[in-house]
Amino acid sequence: MAIIKPNNNTISAITALPAAITTGKVLQIVTATHNTQFNTTSTSSKILVMVTLSGRNTTAGKSLYTTIYRDDTTNLALGSTGFHSLYNVDASEYKNYSMHVLDSPSTTSSTNYQVYMLVDSSSNGGVMANTNTGVITLMEIAGWL
C-alpha cells in the first residue's frame, strides 16, 4: 500500500490542520480517576463523556445500574431506563464495562460529571471494589453541529 503525502510533505512534517477547518477539532482531553471534579468553559462545544469501571451486585440474580449526571441535577439518561444495567448471575462476578455520552451543556460555567448508581431491591452492590480503578475522560469538541 502506498503512503499518501499531503501537499508533498512527509507525515512527520504535518503539525496542524489548515486554519480554514473551524469545527470538529478536539479542543481538550481530560482524563482522571474516580472522585475527581471536571471543569470546562464550554460555550457551543459538546462534551464527549467516557467512563470505564468495574462493578457487581453481591446478590446473585440482581442488577447494578449506573448513569452519568451533569452537575448533580441532569441525568444524561443512558439506555431506556436512564441507567446502564449490569446483571450478575452469581455474587462473585466483577464485570468491566463502559458508558459513553455526547453532552451539550450550553454553559460557560464549570461543569461537573459524576457516575450515579443504584441496585435492585433486597441487594447490595457497587463499583470499583477490591481496589479496581474507574476512569472518566471528558473531551471537548469545538463547534459541533
N, C-alpha and C positions, 0 to 999 in steps of 0.2 A: 504494500500500500504506500503511495507517495505521501510525503509530508507537504502540506499546503503552507506557503509562506505569504501571509498577508502583506500587501504592499512591498513584496520582495524582501521582507525582514525575517530574521530568524525568530523563533518563538521567544527566546530569552530577551530579544530586543524590544518586545512589546511591553510597555509599562502601564498603559492606561487605555480606557475606552475613549473613542472620539468624543469631544466636548458636545457634539450635537445630540448624543444619547442622554435624555434627561429623565427617563423613567425606567424602572426595573433594576436600577443599580442597588447593590447591597450597601447600605449606609453604615451599619454597625452590627456586630455579632457579640452577644454577651453569653457566657457560659458560667454557671455556678452550681454549687451543690445545694441540697435541701436546706431550708430555713434562711435563705439569703434574699434580701429585698432587691427588686429590679426596678430601675427608673428609666424613663425616656422623656424626651422633649418633643415627641411626635406631634405633627400638625396633620397633614393629609396622608401621611405614611401609614402603612399597615404593619402590624407586628406578627411575625410567624412565631408561635409558641410551641416548643417541642419539649416533651417531658419523657424521661425514661426512668423507670423504677421497678422494684420488685414488690410483690405483695402476696398475701394469703388470707384466707379465713380459717381460723383454727378449729372450726366446727365443720366436719365432713358434710358435704352436700349443701353448703351455704355459699353465698357470694360476698365479695368485697366490691364496692362501687366507688369510682373516683371520677372527678371532673376538675376543670380548671376555672378558677374565679379571677375576675379582674377587680381590684380594689375592694375585696370582701363583699361586694354587692351584686356583681354581674356574673351569673353562671354562663360560661361560654358554651354550654349545652352540647357536649359530645354524645352522640347517639340519640335514639328516640326518647329515652327516659331522662336525658340530660347527664347521664353518668356512663363511664366505661365500666363494664361488668367483668369481673374475674371470678369464675366459678371454681371451687375446689372439690374434687372428688373425695380426697381424704385430707385429714387435718395437717399432715406433714408437708404438703406441697407448697413450695415457693415458686412463683412464676414471675418472669421478667416480661414487661410489656411497655408500650409507649403510647403516648397521646400527642396529637398534633392539631393545632387550630390556627387559622388565619384571623386575627382580630383587627377591628377598626376602632381604636379607642377615641378618635376625634377629640383630642385634648392636647394642650401644650403643658399640662401639669404632669408631675411624676405619676407613674402608673405602677401598681404592684400586682404581680401574678402569683397565685398560690394554688396548690393542689388541695382539694377538699375530698373527704371520704366518708362513707358510711357502710354498715354491714346489714345483712338480713337480721330480722328479729331473732332473739334467743341464740345469738352467735357473737363471736369475738374475732377481730382481725385487724390487720394494719399493713403499713408499707415500711420499707427499709429496715426490717427486723434482722437480727443477727449481724449487725454491722454492714449490711448492704447499703450502698450509697445511691441516692436518687439524684438525677441531674435535670436541671431545667435550662433550656437555651432559648434566648429571645433574639430574633433577627429583625431589624427594622428595614423595611423596603420602601424606597422613595417613590412618590408619585404613582402609586399603584392605581390602575384603572378600575 
